[in-house]
Amino acid sequence: MTHRQRIEALIGLLLGMFVAFLSSTIVSNALPVIITDLHGTQDQYTWVVTATLLASTATTPIWGKMSDLVNKKLLVQLSLVLFTLGSILAGLSQSVGMLIGFRVIQGLGLGGLQALVVIVIASMFSPRERGRYQGPIAAVMSVATVAGPLIGGVIVDTSWLGWRWTFYVCVPLAVIALFVIQRTLDLPHVRKDVRIDYVGAALIAAGVSTLLIWVTLAGKSFDWASGFSYGLVALGVILLAVAVWTETRVADPIIPLYLFRDRTITLATVASVAVGVALFGGALFLGQYFQIARGYSPTAAGLLTLPMVIGSMVSASVSGSLITRYGRWKIYLVVGAAMMTLGFGLLSTIDAHTNMVLLGGFLFILGVGMGMTMQNLVLAVQNNVRPDDLGSATSTVAFFRSLGGAAGVSVLGAVLSNHVTDLIARGLSALGVGASQSDGATAGLANLNELPTPIADIVRGAYGDGTARIFLVAAVMAGLSLIAILFIKEVALNTLSADQQRMVDSRNAADVDDETVDPSSGLPERAAGAT
């Protein structure tokens, strides 16, 4: 592909990425209204998000592995089709259970978009050159982060539209992205025997799902210290242990374990898990805090996240430009993780009456840390792997980040639910309504609009005071990511893209084997015939 062709293809890929991020942010701000309208619970609020995260997490390594074996362009288009179908069905949901199920289909496509867009960009641009495009990538993510809550807020606040259009609005954008990618993307493809480890993928998904179900339901549907609780934990651990054993036996594992012999990949994976817990788990509940605890409309709640988004966009653009110019990247990861830890630490001090200007400053610090950390972790990993392992390595990092996010949403959602129930019970007891936690459990999101004003105020105050505990846990996880990043060894960035490196390797192999070179492509005949 010429430079112009690569830029045109990049536009189509970024449009697909925009759709993926928009689908997450547009729904997060509308969730309080959706759950209230469908008479859902706090646990269901969490699972509307967790279901998508879980589906995308379980399938991300499969998409990544397939990108090393089959046509990347076809896979990107397939993921867009699945995402579009899930969006339409989610908008037709008549209950929270249906919505959760259709969000799983949406998550299948989202898993592909998360992994494949980054993989294809890495195939077209070298690690050193990629820093130059951190700005556009960060801009797309930031615009989607800002536009999502705003569009979602406007849709929810517009009576003749309703919350269902928060799902429908993504459909035309996904279709446009599909056609742009069809017209512009033209990557060489090395044909190989496709051997996907479906058993390993199923075991990983089953093990992760079992543990997430345990985290979400323990303490409510059954006691933490109970036979059923211990059984779920044992089942999840056994499934994951068998998955690891399976990965060591198959020819093409979903997650190649030999990748973790590389120090950078191992530490970046640990950091990605912690970042996923902090970002997905902590940031998700911001919209709930602004709407439930502070009484803002969905539109206003979206605007109040602007400091975080601006901080992320600016820091990603600046750090990306500096990485391309000077070739150094670790310092930005260290500073970013430190800023994330500080931002979450400051947010752990908020309550239902925190000054909004001060809160905006906390969010800006958090955003600066996010912008420096997320994409640069992937860049460090991609710089350390062979072209043939690019898809697997990239999707492995994305998998563990999403796994951390899914676990974070479940764990932090459970923490918030238990803490809020306790705070509501105390407030009701002070009013003489009831002293037990079961009394508190009857007052919450599902019937907030139907509660008497004094009790509704107690519920809102409980969510305001209880959210700080979530950010405290997120700060600890961000601190763990900082520790992992400190031990990563900085390696000079490669100046060749994955496809260029593959061509060089082919030429070197030709020199060794004294093969004939195809004059039309400059590659050995065996490699030229495979592309």
C-alpha positions as CSV (number, residue, x, y, z in Angstrom):
1,M,0.0,0.0,0.0
2,T,1.2,3.5,-0.8
3,H,1.3,6.2,1.9
4,R,-2.0,7.7,0.6
5,Q,-3.7,4.2,0.6
6,R,-2.5,3.6,4.2
7,I,-3.9,7.0,5.3
8,E,-7.3,6.3,3.6
9,A,-7.4,2.8,5.2
10,L,-6.5,4.4,8.6
11,I,-9.6,6.7,8.3
12,G,-11.9,3.7,7.8
13,L,-10.3,1.8,10.7
14,L,-10.6,4.8,13.0
15,L,-14.2,5.1,12.0
16,G,-14.7,1.5,13.1
17,M,-12.8,2.3,16.4
18,F,-15.0,5.3,16.9
19,V,-18.2,3.2,16.6
20,A,-16.8,0.7,19.1
21,F,-16.0,3.4,21.7
22,L,-19.2,5.3,21.0
23,S,-21.3,2.2,21.7
24,S,-19.7,2.0,25.2
25,T,-19.9,5.6,26.2
26,I,-23.3,6.4,24.8
27,V,-24.9,3.6,26.8
28,S,-23.0,4.2,30.1
29,N,-24.7,7.6,30.5
30,A,-28.1,6.3,29.6
31,L,-27.9,3.2,31.9
32,P,-29.6,4.8,34.9
33,V,-32.6,5.7,32.8
34,I,-32.6,2.3,31.1
35,I,-32.5,0.3,34.3
36,T,-35.1,2.5,35.9
37,D,-37.4,2.2,32.9
38,L,-37.0,-1.6,32.7
39,H,-37.3,-2.0,36.5
40,G,-33.8,-3.4,36.9
41,T,-31.5,-3.7,39.9
42,Q,-28.0,-2.5,40.7
43,D,-26.6,-6.0,39.9
44,Q,-28.3,-5.9,36.5
45,Y,-26.9,-2.4,36.0
46,T,-23.5,-3.9,36.4
47,W,-24.2,-7.0,34.2
48,V,-25.5,-4.9,31.2
49,V,-21.8,-3.7,31.0
50,T,-20.2,-6.9,32.2
51,A,-21.9,-9.0,29.6
52,T,-20.4,-7.0,26.8
53,L,-17.0,-6.9,28.4
54,L,-17.1,-10.6,29.0
55,A,-18.0,-11.5,25.4
56,S,-15.4,-9.2,24.0
57,T,-12.8,-10.4,26.5
58,A,-13.4,-14.1,25.7
59,T,-13.3,-13.6,21.9
60,T,-10.4,-11.0,21.7
61,P,-7.7,-13.6,21.7
62,I,-9.6,-15.7,19.1
63,W,-9.9,-12.6,16.8
64,G,-6.2,-11.9,17.3
65,K,-5.0,-15.4,16.6
66,M,-7.2,-15.6,13.5
67,S,-5.6,-12.4,12.2
68,D,-2.3,-14.2,12.1
69,L,-3.8,-16.9,10.0
70,V,-6.6,-15.5,7.8
71,N,-7.6,-12.3,6.0
72,K,-7.5,-9.4,8.4
73,K,-9.8,-7.3,6.2
74,L,-12.5,-10.0,6.2
75,L,-12.3,-10.3,10.0
76,V,-12.7,-6.5,10.6
77,Q,-15.8,-6.6,8.4
78,L,-17.2,-9.6,10.2
79,S,-16.8,-8.0,13.5
80,L,-18.6,-4.9,12.3
81,V,-21.5,-7.0,11.1
82,L,-21.8,-8.8,14.5
83,F,-21.6,-5.4,16.3
84,T,-24.3,-3.9,14.1
85,L,-26.7,-6.9,14.6
86,G,-26.2,-6.8,18.4
87,S,-26.9,-3.0,18.4
88,I,-30.2,-3.5,16.6
89,L,-31.4,-6.3,18.8
90,A,-30.3,-4.5,22.0
91,G,-32.5,-1.6,21.0
92,L,-35.5,-3.9,20.7
93,S,-35.1,-5.3,24.2
94,Q,-38.2,-5.6,26.4
95,S,-36.5,-6.5,29.6
96,V,-33.1,-6.2,31.3
97,G,-32.5,-9.9,30.7
98,M,-33.0,-9.5,27.0
99,L,-30.8,-6.5,26.9
100,I,-28.0,-8.4,28.6
101,G,-28.3,-11.2,26.1
102,F,-28.2,-9.0,23.1
103,R,-25.3,-7.0,24.6
104,V,-23.3,-10.3,24.4
105,I,-23.8,-10.3,20.6
106,Q,-22.6,-6.7,20.6
107,G,-19.6,-7.7,22.6
108,L,-18.6,-10.4,20.1
109,G,-18.2,-7.8,17.5
110,L,-16.6,-5.3,19.9
111,G,-13.9,-7.9,20.8
112,G,-13.0,-8.1,17.1
113,L,-12.8,-4.3,16.7
114,Q,-10.8,-3.9,19.8
115,A,-8.1,-6.3,18.7
116,L,-8.2,-6.0,14.9
117,V,-8.0,-2.3,14.4
118,V,-4.8,-2.0,16.5
119,I,-3.4,-5.1,14.7
120,V,-4.1,-3.7,11.2
121,I,-2.6,-0.3,12.1
122,A,0.5,-2.1,13.4
123,S,0.7,-4.0,10.1
124,M,0.7,-0.7,8.1
125,F,3.0,1.5,10.3
126,S,6.2,0.9,12.2
127,P,6.4,1.3,16.0
128,R,8.5,4.4,15.6
129,E,6.2,5.9,13.0
130,R,3.1,4.9,14.9
131,G,3.6,7.6,17.6
132,R,2.8,10.2,14.9
133,Y,-0.7,8.7,14.7
134,Q,-1.3,8.5,18.4
135,G,-2.9,12.0,18.1
136,P,-5.6,10.9,15.6
137,I,-6.2,7.7,17.5
138,A,-6.5,9.6,20.8
139,A,-8.7,12.2,19.2
140,V,-11.1,9.5,17.9
141,M,-11.2,7.9,21.3
142,S,-11.7,11.3,23.0
143,V,-14.3,12.5,20.6
144,A,-16.2,9.2,21.1
145,T,-15.9,9.5,24.8
146,V,-17.2,13.1,24.7
147,A,-19.8,12.6,22.0
148,G,-21.1,9.3,23.4
149,P,-22.4,10.7,26.7
150,L,-23.6,13.9,25.1
151,I,-25.5,12.0,22.3
152,G,-26.8,9.5,24.8
153,G,-27.9,12.3,27.1
154,V,-29.7,14.2,24.3
155,I,-31.4,11.0,23.1
156,V,-32.6,10.1,26.6
157,D,-33.8,13.7,27.2
158,T,-35.7,13.8,23.9
159,S,-39.1,12.4,24.5
160,W,-39.8,11.3,20.9
161,L,-36.6,9.3,20.7
162,G,-36.1,7.4,24.0
163,W,-33.2,5.3,25.3
164,R,-33.5,2.7,22.5
165,W,-32.0,5.1,20.0
166,T,-28.7,5.0,22.0
167,F,-28.3,1.6,20.4
168,Y,-29.8,2.4,17.0
169,V,-27.6,5.5,16.4
170,C,-24.4,3.3,16.1
171,V,-25.9,1.3,13.2
172,P,-25.4,3.7,10.3
173,L,-21.9,4.6,11.4
174,A,-20.9,0.9,11.5
175,V,-22.3,0.4,8.0
176,I,-20.3,3.4,6.7
177,A,-17.2,2.1,8.3
178,L,-17.8,-1.3,6.7
179,F,-18.0,0.2,3.2
180,V,-14.9,2.5,3.7
181,I,-12.8,-0.4,4.9
182,Q,-14.0,-2.5,1.9
183,R,-12.9,0.2,-0.5
184,T,-9.6,1.2,1.0
185,L,-7.9,-1.6,3.0
186,D,-5.6,-3.9,1.0
187,L,-3.1,-5.8,3.1
188,P,-1.0,-8.7,1.9
189,H,-2.0,-12.0,3.3
190,V,0.2,-15.0,4.0
191,R,-1.9,-18.2,3.6
192,K,-1.4,-20.8,6.3
193,D,-3.2,-23.8,7.6
194,V,-5.8,-22.4,10.0
195,R,-5.9,-24.3,13.3
196,I,-7.9,-22.4,15.9
197,D,-7.8,-23.6,19.5
198,Y,-11.5,-23.7,20.1
199,V,-11.2,-25.9,23.2
200,G,-8.8,-23.5,24.8
201,A,-11.0,-20.5,24.0
202,A,-14.1,-22.2,25.4
203,L,-12.2,-23.2,28.6
204,I,-10.9,-19.6,29.1
205,A,-14.4,-18.1,28.5
206,A,-16.0,-20.6,30.9
207,G,-13.4,-20.2,33.6
208,V,-13.6,-16.4,33.5
209,S,-17.4,-16.4,33.4
210,T,-17.6,-18.6,36.4
211,L,-15.4,-16.4,38.5
212,L,-17.2,-13.3,37.4
213,I,-20.6,-14.8,38.3
214,W,-19.2,-15.7,41.7
215,V,-17.9,-12.1,42.3
216,T,-21.3,-10.6,41.2
217,L,-23.7,-12.9,43.2
218,A,-21.7,-13.7,46.3
219,G,-23.0,-11.9,49.4
220,K,-26.5,-11.5,47.8
221,S,-27.7,-14.8,46.3
222,F,-25.5,-16.8,48.6
223,D,-22.9,-16.2,51.3
224,W,-19.3,-15.5,50.6
225,A,-18.3,-18.3,53.0
226,S,-20.7,-21.1,51.7
227,G,-20.4,-24.4,49.9
228,F,-21.9,-22.9,46.7
229,S,-19.4,-20.0,46.8
230,Y,-16.4,-22.3,47.3
231,G,-17.7,-24.6,44.5
232,L,-17.9,-21.7,42.0
233,V,-14.3,-20.6,42.8
234,A,-13.0,-24.2,42.5
235,L,-14.8,-24.7,39.2
236,G,-13.4,-21.4,37.8
237,V,-9.9,-22.2,38.9
238,I,-10.0,-25.7,37.5
239,L,-11.3,-24.5,34.1
240,L,-8.6,-22.0,33.8
241,A,-5.9,-24.5,34.9
242,V,-7.1,-26.9,32.3
243,A,-7.1,-24.0,29.7
244,V,-3.4,-23.3,30.6
245,W,-2.6,-27.0,30.2
246,T,-4.4,-27.1,26.9
247,E,-2.5,-24.1,25.6
248,T,0.8,-25.9,26.2
249,R,-0.3,-28.9,24.1
250,V,-1.9,-27.5,21.0
251,A,0.0,-26.4,17.9
252,D,-1.6,-22.9,17.6
253,P,-2.7,-21.9,21.1
254,I,-5.1,-18.9,21.5
255,I,-2.7,-17.4,24.0
256,P,0.9,-18.6,23.1
257,L,2.5,-19.1,26.5
258,Y,6.0,-18.6,25.1
259,L,5.2,-14.9,24.7
260,F,5.5,-14.5,28.4
261,R,9.2,-15.4,28.3
262,D,9.6,-11.8,27.2
263,R,9.9,-9.6,30.2
264,T,8.2,-6.6,28.5
265,I,5.2,-8.6,27.5
266,T,4.7,-10.2,30.9
267,L,5.0,-6.9,32.8
268,A,2.8,-5.0,30.2
269,T,0.2,-7.7,30.6
270,V,0.2,-7.4,34.4
271,A,-0.1,-3.6,34.0
272,S,-2.9,-4.0,31.5
273,V,-4.9,-6.1,34.0
274,A,-4.6,-3.4,36.7
275,V,-5.3,-0.6,34.2
276,G,-8.4,-2.5,33.0
277,V,-9.8,-2.8,36.6
278,A,-9.1,0.8,37.3
279,L,-10.4,2.3,34.1
280,F,-13.4,0.1,33.2
281,G,-14.5,-0.4,36.8
282,G,-13.8,3.1,38.1
283,A,-14.9,5.3,35.1
284,L,-18.1,3.4,34.5
285,F,-19.8,4.6,37.6
286,L,-19.0,8.3,37.0
287,G,-22.2,8.7,35.0
288,Q,-24.2,7.1,37.8
289,Y,-22.6,9.4,40.4
290,F,-23.4,12.6,38.4
291,Q,-27.0,11.6,37.7
292,I,-28.1,9.7,40.8
293,A,-26.0,11.4,43.5
294,R,-25.7,14.9,42.1
295,G,-29.0,15.1,40.2
296,Y,-27.6,16.2,36.8
297,S,-29.3,15.3,33.5
298,P,-27.7,12.7,31.2
299,T,-26.6,15.5,28.9
300,A,-25.0,17.5,31.8
301,A,-23.4,14.3,33.1
302,G,-21.7,13.9,29.7
303,L,-20.4,17.4,29.8
304,L,-19.0,17.0,33.3
305,T,-16.6,14.3,32.0
306,L,-15.0,16.7,29.6
307,P,-11.9,17.5,31.8
308,M,-11.0,13.8,31.8
309,V,-11.4,13.5,28.0
310,I,-9.5,16.7,27.3
311,G,-6.6,15.5,29.5
312,S,-6.5,12.2,27.8
313,M,-6.5,13.6,24.3
314,V,-3.8,16.2,25.0
315,S,-1.5,13.8,26.8
316,A,-1.8,11.1,24.2
317,S,-1.1,13.5,21.3
318,V,1.9,15.1,23.0
319,S,3.4,11.9,24.2
320,G,2.9,10.2,20.8
321,S,4.6,13.1,18.9
322,L,7.5,13.0,21.4
323,I,7.9,9.2,21.0
324,T,8.1,9.5,17.2
325,R,10.7,12.3,17.5
326,Y,13.0,10.9,20.1
327,G,12.1,7.1,20.1
328,R,11.8,7.0,23.9
329,W,8.6,5.6,25.4
330,K,9.0,4.3,29.0
331,I,9.1,7.7,30.7
332,Y,5.6,8.4,29.4
333,L,4.3,5.1,30.7
334,V,5.8,5.8,34.1
335,V,4.4,9.3,34.3
336,G,1.0,8.2,33.0
337,A,0.6,5.4,35.5
338,A,1.7,7.8,38.3
339,M,-0.9,10.4,37.2
340,M,-3.6,7.7,37.0
341,T,-2.9,6.6,40.6
342,L,-2.9,10.2,41.8
343,G,-6.2,10.9,39.9
344,F,-8.0,7.9,41.4
345,G,-6.6,8.7,44.8
346,L,-8.0,12.2,44.7
347,L,-11.4,10.9,43.4
348,S,-11.5,8.5,46.4
349,T,-12.1,11.6,48.6
350,I,-15.3,12.8,46.9
351,D,-18.8,12.6,48.4
352,A,-22.3,13.8,47.6
353,H,-21.3,17.4,48.2
354,T,-17.8,17.7,46.6
355,N,-17.1,21.0,44.8
356,M,-17.6,20.4,41.0
357,V,-14.6,22.6,40.0
358,L,-12.4,20.6,42.3
359,L,-13.9,17.3,40.9
360,G,-13.1,18.5,37.4
361,G,-9.5,19.0,38.3
362,F,-9.3,15.4,39.7
363,L,-10.8,14.1,36.4
364,F,-8.3,16.1,34.3
365,I,-5.4,14.5,36.2
366,L,-6.9,11.1,35.7
367,G,-7.3,11.8,32.0
368,V,-3.7,12.8,31.5
369,G,-2.6,9.5,33.0
370,M,-5.0,7.5,30.8
371,G,-3.8,9.2,27.6
372,M,-0.1,8.3,28.3
373,T,-0.7,4.8,29.4
374,M,-3.2,2.8,27.4
375,Q,-1.9,2.9,23.8
376,N,1.8,3.1,24.8
377,L,1.5,-0.2,26.7
378,V,0.3,-1.9,23.4
379,L,3.1,-0.1,21.5
380,A,5.7,-1.6,23.9
381,V,4.4,-5.1,23.4
382,Q,4.1,-4.8,19.6
383,N,7.7,-3.6,19.4
384,N,9.0,-6.8,21.1
385,V,7.3,-9.5,19.0
386,R,7.9,-11.1,15.6
387,P,5.5,-10.2,12.8
388,D,4.0,-13.7,12.9
389,D,3.1,-13.2,16.6
390,L,1.8,-9.6,16.2
391,G,-1.9,-10.5,16.3
392,S,-1.6,-13.0,19.2
393,A,0.6,-10.6,21.3
394,T,-1.7,-7.6,20.7
395,S,-4.9,-9.5,21.4
396,T,-3.3,-11.1,24.5
397,V,-2.7,-7.6,26.0
398,A,-6.2,-6.5,25.0
399,F,-7.6,-9.7,26.4
400,F,-6.0,-9.2,29.9
401,R,-7.0,-5.5,29.9
402,S,-10.6,-6.4,29.1
403,L,-10.5,-9.3,31.6
404,G,-9.4,-6.8,34.2
405,G,-12.1,-4.5,33.1
406,A,-14.8,-7.2,33.3
407,A,-13.5,-8.2,36.7
408,G,-13.3,-4.6,37.8
409,V,-16.9,-3.9,36.8
410,S,-18.1,-6.9,38.6
411,V,-16.0,-6.5,41.7
412,L,-16.4,-2.7,42.0
413,G,-20.1,-3.1,41.2
414,A,-20.5,-5.6,44.0
415,V,-18.6,-3.3,46.4
416,L,-20.8,-0.4,45.5
417,S,-24.0,-2.4,45.7
418,N,-23.2,-3.7,49.2
419,H,-21.9,-0.4,50.5
420,V,-24.9,1.6,49.1
421,T,-27.3,-0.9,50.6
422,D,-25.7,-0.5,54.0
423,L,-25.8,3.3,53.7
424,I,-29.4,3.3,52.7
425,A,-30.3,1.0,55.5
426,R,-28.6,3.4,58.0
427,G,-30.4,6.4,56.5
428,L,-33.8,4.7,56.7
429,S,-33.1,3.6,60.2
430,A,-32.3,7.2,61.2
431,L,-35.7,8.2,59.8
432,G,-37.3,5.3,61.7
433,V,-38.4,3.5,58.5
434,G,-36.4,0.4,59.2
435,A,-33.1,-0.7,60.6
436,S,-32.2,-3.8,58.6
437,Q,-30.3,-4.0,55.3
438,S,-33.3,-5.6,53.7
439,D,-35.2,-2.4,54.2
440,G,-32.4,-0.6,52.4
441,A,-32.4,-3.0,49.6
442,T,-36.0,-2.2,48.7
443,A,-35.1,1.4,48.0
444,G,-32.8,1.9,45.1
445,L,-32.4,2.5,41.3
446,A,-35.4,0.3,40.4
447,N,-38.0,2.5,42.1
448,L,-36.0,5.8,42.6
449,N,-38.6,7.9,40.8
450,E,-41.4,6.4,42.8
451,L,-39.9,7.0,46.3
452,P,-41.0,9.8,48.7
453,T,-38.6,12.7,48.6
454,P,-36.9,12.1,52.0
455,I,-36.2,8.5,51.1
456,A,-35.1,9.4,47.6
457,D,-32.6,11.9,49.1
458,I,-31.2,9.1,51.3
459,V,-30.7,6.9,48.2
460,R,-29.0,9.7,46.3
461,G,-26.7,10.5,49.2
462,A,-25.8,6.9,49.6
463,Y,-24.6,6.7,46.0
464,G,-22.7,9.9,46.4
465,D,-20.8,8.8,49.5
466,G,-20.4,5.2,48.3
467,T,-18.8,5.9,45.0
468,A,-15.6,7.1,46.7
469,R,-14.8,3.5,47.8
470,I,-14.8,2.4,44.2
471,F,-12.2,5.0,43.3
472,L,-10.0,3.9,46.3
473,V,-9.9,0.4,44.9
474,A,-9.1,1.7,41.4
475,A,-6.2,3.8,42.9
476,V,-4.7,0.7,44.4
477,M,-4.9,-1.1,41.0
478,A,-3.4,1.8,39.2
479,G,-0.6,1.7,41.7
480,L,0.0,-1.9,40.9
481,S,0.3,-1.0,37.2
482,L,2.9,1.7,38.0
483,I,5.0,-0.9,39.9
484,A,4.8,-3.3,36.9
485,I,5.7,-0.5,34.4
486,L,8.8,0.5,36.5
487,F,10.3,-2.9,35.9
488,I,9.7,-2.9,32.1
489,K,13.0,-2.7,30.1
490,E,13.0,0.0,27.4
491,V,13.9,-1.3,23.9
492,A,14.5,1.0,21.0
493,L,11.5,1.3,18.7
494,N,11.6,-0.6,15.4
495,T,11.5,1.5,12.2
496,L,9.8,-1.2,10.1
497,S,6.1,-2.0,10.0
498,A,5.0,-5.6,10.6
499,D,4.6,-6.2,6.8
500,Q,7.9,-4.6,6.0
501,Q,9.6,-6.7,8.7
502,R,8.0,-9.8,7.2
503,M,9.4,-8.9,3.8
504,V,12.9,-8.4,5.2
505,D,12.7,-11.8,7.0
506,S,11.6,-13.4,3.7
507,R,14.6,-11.8,1.9
508,N,17.0,-13.0,4.6
509,A,15.6,-16.5,4.3
510,A,16.0,-16.3,0.6
511,D,19.7,-15.4,0.9
512,V,20.3,-18.2,3.3
513,D,18.5,-20.8,1.2
514,D,19.8,-19.3,-2.1
515,E,16.2,-19.1,-3.5
516,T,15.2,-17.4,-6.7
517,V,13.7,-13.9,-6.2
518,D,10.4,-13.0,-7.9
519,P,11.2,-9.7,-9.8
520,S,7.7,-8.4,-9.6
521,S,7.5,-8.4,-5.8
522,G,11.1,-8.5,-4.6
523,L,10.3,-11.5,-2.5
524,P,11.4,-15.1,-2.7
525,E,9.1,-17.0,-5.0
526,R,7.8,-19.1,-2.1
527,A,6.9,-15.9,-0.2
528,A,5.7,-14.1,-3.3
529,G,3.3,-16.9,-4.1
530,A,1.9,-16.9,-0.6
531,T,1.1,-13.2,-0.5
